[in-house]
């Protein structure tokens, strides 16, 4: 049986019901901006887009560290709460994976090693769709070539 990663805090799963639509949108957008500005984000992006890195290293260095896992999960969760639904096949696939991650998180306040591939795939999808962070990714690739 695969092991659960340590519990972490997902701050954007339950919104206050009294928030107006505009306030909820502003709250979610400020949350995703905080995620993008987090000092750990460049390291996480670098690790997650290193296609030579073993999944076990990502599990040990990111998914097993609550502060980093919370950042990854919150960013992905916010991305799908903010983005309009899309009929694009890659979007639908990532959205289904995220829904499964949310369902597990909502039950146990953590994710499991069985989710490793989904976490990586959804995070990469979100970063590639994010105009600011994908530019940083392109710049990093260009510099290293």
BAFI-3210 file (N, C-alpha, C; in Angstrom, 3 decimals, decimal comma, padded with zeros to 6 digits):
// residues 145
n [1|2|3|4|5|6|7|8|9|10|11|12|13|14|15|16|17|18|19|20|21|22|23|24|25|26|27|28|29|30|31|32|33|34|35|36|37|38|39|40|41|42|43|44|45|46|47|48|49|50|51|52|53|54|55|56|57|58|59|60|61|62|63|64|65|66|67|68|69|70|71|72|73|74|75|76|77|78|79|80|81|82|83|84|85|86|87|88|89|90|91|92|93|94|95|96|97|98|99|100|101|102|103|104|105|106|107|108|109|110|111|112|113|114|115|116|117|118|119|120|121|122|123|124|125|126|127|128|129|130|131|132|133|134|135|136|137|138|139|140|141|142|143|144|145]
n.u [000,845|000,534|002,107|000,736|001,352|002,686|000,231|-001,145|-001,936|-004,615|-005,616|-007,716|-009,949|-012,437|-014,648|-015,818|-019,230|-020,607|-019,306|-019,358|-019,741|-017,823|-016,033|-015,206|-013,907|-011,832|-010,524|-009,650|-007,990|-006,045|-004,944|-003,772|-001,875|-000,241|000,757|002,250|004,197|005,580|008,601|009,465|008,438|009,978|011,991|010,388|009,121|011,362|012,262|010,006|009,862|012,132|012,878|014,475|014,602|013,986|010,801|010,657|012,426|011,133|008,954|010,223|011,505|009,604|006,751|006,586|007,062|005,310|004,971|005,836|004,217|001,709|001,844|002,049|-000,396|-002,319|-001,834|-002,548|-005,213|-006,382|-005,899|-007,689|-010,086|-010,236|-009,829|-011,774|-013,974|-012,859|-013,033|-010,928|-008,950|-006,670|-007,087|-009,486|-008,659|-006,685|-008,314|-010,026|-008,157|-007,382|-009,776|-009,997|-007,741|-008,521|-010,788|-009,654|-007,963|-009,874|-011,006|-008,845|-006,923|-004,449|-002,276|-001,508|001,129|000,325|-000,697|001,337|002,112|-000,151|-000,135|002,223|001,617|-000,700|000,285|002,326|000,711|-000,823|001,196|002,212|000,017|-000,160|000,433|002,467|004,191|004,848|006,358|008,629|009,524|010,137|012,210|014,095|014,697|015,794|018,095|019,590|020,194]
n.v [-001,193|002,191|005,037|007,766|011,219|013,758|015,633|018,776|022,300|023,385|026,316|027,355|025,818|025,995|028,504|031,533|031,722|034,110|035,800|037,982|037,455|038,990|039,574|037,004|036,244|038,138|037,372|034,763|035,395|037,008|035,100|033,295|034,958|035,357|032,751|032,546|034,456|033,371|032,492|029,877|028,914|029,174|027,170|024,863|024,796|024,475|021,929|020,322|020,515|019,313|016,883|014,720|014,026|011,786|010,468|009,755|011,481|013,932|013,332|013,136|015,652|017,621|016,820|015,588|017,555|019,638|022,518|023,030|021,255|022,271|024,726|023,896|022,454|024,433|026,348|024,892|024,260|026,815|027,728|026,155|026,980|029,604|029,727|029,753|027,111|024,800|023,386|022,157|019,294|018,640|020,322|019,315|016,755|017,365|018,739|016,720|015,081|016,887|017,176|014,632|014,697|016,768|015,585|013,449|014,935|016,463|014,512|013,507|015,477|015,431|014,159|011,193|008,845|007,512|009,489|010,872|011,030|012,308|014,750|015,898|016,040|017,721|020,056|020,807|021,270|023,492|025,447|025,727|026,901|029,298|032,609|034,347|032,622|030,657|032,110|032,597|030,006|029,469|031,306|030,272|027,833|028,726|030,079|027,968|026,478]
n.w [000,000|-000,853|000,600|002,508|001,930|004,157|006,067|004,899|004,614|002,763|001,622|000,141|-000,243|001,022|000,774|002,308|002,732|002,702|000,986|-001,811|-005,370|-006,723|-004,627|-003,939|-006,289|-006,303|-003,940|-004,615|-006,808|-005,567|-003,968|-005,830|-006,911|-004,696|-004,443|-006,835|-006,320|-004,249|-002,645|-002,884|-005,232|-007,756|-007,381|-007,119|-009,621|-011,268|-010,401|-011,001|-013,719|-014,566|-016,511|-016,228|-013,634|-010,953|-009,945|-007,287|-006,055|-006,333|-004,716|-002,233|-001,937|-002,435|-002,338|000,146|001,918|003,819|003,525|000,889|-000,571|000,026|-001,305|-003,996|-004,290|-003,569|-005,581|-007,924|-007,316|-007,083|-009,706|-011,240|-010,118|-010,897|-013,688|-016,672|-017,688|-020,166|-023,426|-024,432|-024,841|-023,240|-021,074|-020,007|-019,216|-017,272|-015,464|-014,541|-013,238|-011,235|-009,855|-008,711|-007,035|-005,298|-004,128|-002,663|-000,977|000,443|002,026|003,566|004,159|002,992|000,395|-001,536|-002,268|-004,536|-006,084|-007,275|-010,064|-011,158|-009,748|-010,729|-013,505|-013,546|-012,312|-014,136|-016,389|-015,495|-015,053|-017,643|-018,871|-017,598|-018,087|-017,042|-015,493|-017,381|-019,164|-017,629|-017,488|-020,178|-020,489|-018,697|-019,894|-022,301|-021,404|-020,370|-022,614]
ca.u [000,000|001,331|002,085|000,230|002,296|002,254|-000,881|-000,800|-003,102|-005,122|-006,308|-008,749|-010,963|-013,751|-014,809|-016,883|-020,450|-021,117|-018,560|-020,025|-019,023|-016,649|-015,082|-014,649|-012,957|-010,663|-009,850|-008,958|-006,913|-004,942|-004,320|-002,895|-000,733|000,643|001,438|003,243|005,267|006,242|010,022|009,693|007,880|010,983|012,610|009,404|008,968|012,600|012,255|008,902|010,102|013,362|012,334|015,429|014,540|013,158|009,602|010,929|013,097|010,063|008,179|011,005|011,901|008,465|005,448|006,650|007,310|003,989|004,995|005,945|003,040|000,592|002,007|001,705|-001,828|-003,079|-001,704|-003,357|-006,614|-006,778|-005,884|-008,939|-011,230|-010,227|-009,907|-013,069|-013,913|-012,424|-013,327|-009,629|-008,773|-005,677|-007,726|-010,455|-007,900|-006,083|-009,407|-010,476|-007,115|-007,453|-010,995|-009,649|-006,828|-009,342|-011,660|-008,811|-007,540|-011,008|-011,242|-007,713|-006,023|-003,129|-002,338|-000,855|002,148|-000,344|-001,052|002,546|002,053|-001,217|000,327|003,206|000,926|-001,588|001,131|002,943|-000,348|-001,160|002,318|002,271|-001,115|-000,012|001,237|003,667|005,104|005,345|007,437|009,819|009,949|010,799|013,467|015,015|015,117|016,658|019,385|020,331|020,558]
ca.v [000,000|003,405|005,879|009,137|012,298|014,457|016,585|020,169|023,185|023,949|027,496|027,890|024,794|026,414|029,961|032,036|031,794|035,482|036,582|038,230|036,869|039,835|039,395|035,647|036,290|038,910|036,534|033,696|035,986|037,421|033,852|032,738|035,880|035,011|031,501|032,843|035,280|032,640|032,267|028,458|028,560|028,899|025,867|023,821|024,736|023,893|020,493|019,644|020,507|018,571|015,610|013,659|013,767|010,644|010,838|009,563|012,694|014,927|012,938|013,428|017,061|018,541|016,317|015,191|018,751|020,291|023,890|022,971|020,577|023,218|025,702|023,211|022,163|025,683|026,943|024,117|024,408|028,167|027,790|025,597|027,769|030,889|029,542|029,308|025,755|024,759|022,118|021,629|017,946|018,645|020,970|018,384|015,685|017,937|019,078|015,463|014,694|017,817|016,824|013,453|015,154|017,518|014,645|012,760|015,935|016,844|013,429|013,155|016,634|015,109|013,353|009,910|008,566|007,089|010,710|011,544|011,332|013,295|016,048|016,405|016,375|018,877|021,223|021,201|021,848|024,821|026,348|026,005|027,768|030,546|033,483|034,833|031,541|029,964|032,948|032,298|028,671|029,624|032,023|029,335|026,857|029,440|030,357|026,717|025,833]
ca.w [000,000|-000,955|001,785|002,425|002,210|005,378|005,883|004,613|004,607|001,516|002,133|-000,751|-000,490|001,550|000,809|003,166|001,922|002,615|-000,011|-003,095|-006,502|-006,979|-003,523|-004,062|-007,404|-005,839|-002,945|-005,346|-007,613|-004,695|-003,524|-006,865|-007,022|-003,569|-004,805|-007,877|-005,754|-003,172|-002,938|-003,192|-006,535|-008,800|-007,113|-007,412|-011,082|-011,806|-010,104|-011,673|-015,161|-014,839|-016,975|-015,882|-012,192|-010,550|-009,179|-005,850|-005,574|-006,183|-003,541|-001,030|-001,831|-002,583|-001,886|001,556|002,724|003,823|003,006|-000,579|-001,115|000,132|-002,376|-005,257|-004,305|-003,591|-006,905|-008,877|-006,923|-007,486|-011,166|-011,779|-009,644|-011,591|-015,139|-017,203|-018,240|-021,550|-024,102|-024,829|-024,293|-022,160|-019,929|-019,420|-018,567|-016,056|-014,539|-013,924|-012,274|-010,101|-009,110|-007,906|-005,978|-004,334|-003,409|-001,682|000,007|001,278|002,982|004,434|004,362|002,436|-000,816|-001,373|-003,280|-005,779|-006,820|-007,740|-011,498|-011,376|-009,234|-011,701|-014,761|-013,354|-012,058|-015,412|-017,224|-014,986|-015,303|-019,100|-019,231|-016,861|-018,956|-016,350|-015,115|-018,574|-019,723|-016,826|-017,885|-021,483|-020,261|-018,036|-020,912|-023,243|-020,765|-020,188|-023,905]
c.u [000,886|001,070|001,476|001,383|001,814|001,098|-000,360|-002,087|-003,416|-006,035|-007,513|-009,831|-012,350|-013,813|-015,912|-018,120|-020,972|-020,369|-019,394|-019,186|-017,737|-015,583|-014,428|-013,588|-011,678|-009,843|-009,041|-007,777|-005,755|-004,208|-003,366|-001,684|000,266|001,424|002,561|004,445|006,051|007,674|010,340|009,275|008,951|011,670|011,662|009,233|010,195|012,609|011,199|009,084|011,460|012,931|013,271|015,328|013,595|011,944|009,847|011,629|012,063|009,223|008,907|011,222|010,749|007,210|005,432|006,919|006,035|003,973|005,042|004,712|001,831|000,656|001,595|000,196|-002,659|-003,023|-002,601|-004,851|-007,150|-006,862|-007,230|-010,180|-011,353|-010,458|-011,321|-012,907|-013,551|-012,786|-012,038|-009,383|-007,792|-006,248|-008,657|-009,745|-007,297|-007,165|-009,931|-009,447|-007,188|-008,670|-010,725|-008,707|-007,605|-010,181|-010,852|-008,390|-008,685|-011,330|-010,123|-006,740|-004,586|-003,352|-001,503|000,158|001,522|-000,712|000,146|002,450|000,995|-000,791|001,283|002,501|000,065|-000,758|001,770|001,910|-000,631|-000,049|002,384|001,159|-001,026|000,935|002,530|004,659|005,630|006,431|008,733|010,393|010,690|012,154|014,508|015,557|016,092|018,046|020,226|020,774|021,899]
c.v [001,251|004,326|007,254|010,099|012,995|015,426|018,000|020,976|023,673|025,106|027,932|026,862|025,271|027,940|030,332|032,263|033,216|036,344|036,776|037,572|037,660|039,641|038,014|035,624|037,021|038,099|035,428|034,261|036,456|036,184|033,292|033,651|035,626|033,743|031,775|033,585|034,548|032,302|030,809|028,086|028,326|027,539|024,737|023,674|024,072|022,377|019,759|019,589|019,908|017,155|014,442|013,256|012,597|011,138|010,725|010,779|013,806|014,613|013,363|014,932|018,053|017,987|015,914|016,369|019,600|021,701|023,909|022,326|021,487|024,242|025,103|023,014|023,437|026,339|026,224|024,302|025,771|028,299|027,308|026,311|029,075|030,729|029,172|027,878|025,822|023,402|021,461|020,291|017,927|019,300|019,985|017,270|016,183|018,252|017,834|014,996|015,581|017,511|015,619|013,816|015,901|016,571|013,926|013,733|016,268|015,769|013,311|014,301|016,331|014,461|012,110|009,718|008,094|008,295|011,382|011,965|012,397|014,680|016,679|016,870|017,628|020,143|021,707|021,844|023,287|025,828|026,710|026,951|029,148|031,466|033,938|033,695|030,777|030,785|032,710|030,941|028,736|030,294|031,085|028,327|027,517|029,675|029,091|026,076|026,266]
c.w [000,000|000,231|001,502|002,646|003,483|005,082|005,618|004,577|003,196|001,927|001,320|-001,087|-000,070|001,624|001,792|002,305|001,762|001,598|-001,278|-004,195|-006,776|-005,897|-003,579|-005,154|-006,990|-004,835|-003,632|-006,143|-006,745|-004,177|-004,558|-007,073|-005,893|-003,865|-005,805|-007,313|-004,661|-003,569|-003,262|-004,615|-007,609|-008,620|-007,506|-008,920|-011,706|-011,599|-010,930|-013,188|-015,520|-015,207|-016,702|-014,413|-011,907|-009,759|-007,685|-005,250|-005,387|-004,947|-002,265|-000,841|-001,936|-001,911|-000,417|002,491|002,689|003,236|001,471|-001,200|-001,050|-000,998|-003,722|-005,343|-004,388|-004,966|-007,915|-008,592|-007,358|-009,004|-011,727|-011,256|-010,422|-013,094|-015,574|-017,750|-019,713|-022,141|-024,600|-024,106|-023,114|-020,901|-019,231|-018,659|-017,246|-015,017|-013,827|-012,892|-011,025|-009,237|-008,199|-006,764|-004,894|-003,472|-002,316|-000,582|000,972|002,324|004,011|004,744|003,941|001,064|-000,564|-002,494|-004,598|-006,660|-007,484|-009,208|-011,804|-010,915|-010,248|-012,974|-014,621|-013,130|-013,361|-016,340|-016,800|-015,280|-016,789|-019,547|-018,578|-017,635|-018,296|-016,097|-016,326|-019,261|-018,966|-017,207|-019,219|-021,324|-019,664|-019,037|-021,880|-022,660|-020,667|-021,498|-024,431]
res [x|x|x|x|x|x|x|x|x|x|x|x|x|x|x|x|x|x|x|x|x|x|x|x|x|x|x|x|x|x|x|x|x|x|x|x|x|x|x|x|x|x|x|x|x|x|x|x|x|x|x|x|x|x|x|x|x|x|x|x|x|x|x|x|x|x|x|x|x|x|x|x|x|x|x|x|x|x|x|x|x|x|x|x|x|x|x|x|x|x|x|x|x|x|x|x|x|x|x|x|x|x|x|x|x|x|x|x|x|x|x|x|x|x|x|x|x|x|x|x|x|x|x|x|x|x|x|x|x|x|x|x|x|x|x|x|x|x|x|x|x|x|x|x|x]
***
